[in-house]
């Protein structure tokens, strides 16, 4: 009887040890808010570096991009390439200075100033404009849409 109990305990212990060894550790939970924050921080770093390739790579293939700076909507990485290529051409020294960020996981709202020299070919005009962009972040941590609003009254021309 004693050997039966010992044998049973031995088998039970061996089974628990085997189960513990084959058990996979839990994957850490994905912190969507943290991912979105990093994506947008990188976005503004790429804007300030005028890194067109990295900037365009942040957009989903079917992203929609709108702005009160122009009419209509552009789509996807090709649209982002058009917009930022033109923006960097028009103001090659533009700096994007983030003021406020509201992050709710899949939506990030950013208020920022853009300062730079506009129309350099014609003597250039210094400007400072206030913008606000609303980014929707998709499940793959890409920018699924961006809507940018510009306060046209906030242009400050001068030297």
C-alpha positions in Angstrom: 0.0 0.0 0.0 2.8 2.3 0.9 4.5 1.7 -2.5 1.3 2.4 -4.3 0.9 5.8 -2.6 4.6 6.5 -3.3 4.3 5.4 -6.9 1.1 7.6 -7.3 2.8 10.6 -5.8 5.8 10.1 -8.0 3.7 9.9 -11.2 1.7 13.0 -10.1 4.9 14.9 -9.4 6.4 13.9 -12.7 3.3 14.9 -14.6 3.2 18.3 -12.9 6.9 18.9 -13.6 6.4 17.9 -17.3 3.4 20.2 -17.6 5.4 23.1 -16.1 8.3 22.6 -18.5 6.1 22.5 -21.6 4.0 25.5 -20.6 4.7 28.6 -22.8 5.0 31.9 -20.9 2.2 34.3 -21.4 2.9 36.9 -24.1 3.0 40.4 -22.7 -0.1 42.4 -23.5 0.4 44.8 -26.3 0.1 48.4 -25.0 -1.6 50.1 -28.0 -1.4 53.5 -26.4 2.4 53.2 -26.0 2.7 52.0 -29.6 0.7 54.9 -30.9 2.8 57.3 -28.9 6.0 55.9 -30.3 4.6 56.0 -33.9 3.6 59.7 -33.6 6.9 60.7 -31.9 8.7 59.0 -34.8 6.4 60.8 -37.3 7.4 64.2 -36.0 11.0 63.3 -35.9 10.8 62.2 -39.6 9.0 65.5 -40.4 11.8 67.5 -38.8 14.5 65.4 -40.5 12.6 65.7 -43.8 12.9 61.9 -44.0 10.4 61.3 -46.8 10.9 57.5 -47.1 10.4 56.8 -43.4 7.5 59.2 -43.1 5.7 57.6 -46.1 6.3 54.1 -44.7 4.2 54.9 -41.6 1.0 55.2 -43.6 -1.3 52.2 -44.3 -1.6 51.3 -48.0 -5.2 52.7 -48.1 -4.7 55.6 -45.7 -6.8 58.7 -46.3 -5.1 62.1 -45.8 -6.9 65.4 -45.8 -5.9 68.9 -44.9 -7.5 72.3 -44.9 -4.4 73.4 -46.8 -5.7 71.8 -50.0 -8.9 70.5 -51.4 -9.8 66.9 -51.6 -8.2 63.8 -50.2 -5.1 61.8 -51.1 -4.8 58.1 -50.4 -2.1 55.7 -49.3 1.6 55.9 -49.3 1.6 57.5 -52.8 -0.6 60.3 -51.5 1.6 60.8 -48.5 4.6 61.0 -50.7 3.0 63.7 -52.9 2.0 65.8 -49.9 5.2 65.7 -48.0 7.4 66.0 -51.1 5.6 69.2 -51.9 5.7 70.5 -48.3 9.4 69.9 -48.0 10.0 71.5 -51.4 8.0 74.6 -50.6 9.6 75.0 -47.1 12.9 73.1 -47.1 13.8 74.3 -43.6 10.4 73.8 -41.9 10.5 72.6 -38.3 7.5 70.9 -36.6 7.2 71.9 -32.9 4.8 69.7 -31.0 2.8 71.5 -28.3 0.1 69.2 -27.1 -0.8 65.5 -27.6 -3.9 63.6 -26.7 -3.6 59.8 -27.1 -6.6 57.5 -26.9 -4.9 54.3 -28.2 -6.2 54.3 -31.8 -6.7 58.1 -32.1 -4.0 60.7 -31.5 -4.6 64.4 -31.7 -1.5 66.6 -32.0 -1.3 70.4 -31.8 1.9 71.9 -33.3 3.5 74.9 -34.9 5.3 74.8 -38.2 8.0 77.4 -38.6 10.2 78.0 -41.6 11.1 79.9 -44.8 8.4 79.7 -47.5 8.9 80.4 -51.2 12.7 80.6 -50.9 13.1 81.0 -54.7 11.3 84.4 -54.5 13.3 85.9 -51.6 11.6 83.8 -48.9 9.1 84.7 -46.2 9.5 83.5 -42.7 6.3 82.0 -41.3 4.9 80.4 -38.2 1.6 78.5 -38.5 -0.5 76.6 -36.0 -1.7 73.1 -37.0 -3.7 70.3 -35.5 -3.6 66.8 -36.9 -5.9 63.9 -36.0 -4.3 60.5 -36.6 -6.2 57.3 -36.6 -3.9 54.3 -35.9 -4.8 50.9 -37.4 -4.3 47.4 -35.9 -0.9 47.1 -37.6 0.3 50.3 -36.0 0.2 52.3 -39.2 -1.5 55.7 -39.8 -4.9 54.7 -41.2 -6.0 58.3 -41.7 -4.8 61.8 -41.0 -6.9 65.0 -41.0 -4.9 68.2 -40.6 -6.5 71.6 -39.8 -4.5 74.8 -40.3 -5.3 78.1 -38.7 -4.7 80.3 -41.7 -5.1 83.4 -39.4 -2.1 82.2 -37.4 0.4 82.8 -40.3 3.0 85.3 -39.0 5.0 86.7 -41.8 8.1 88.6 -41.0 11.9 88.4 -40.8 
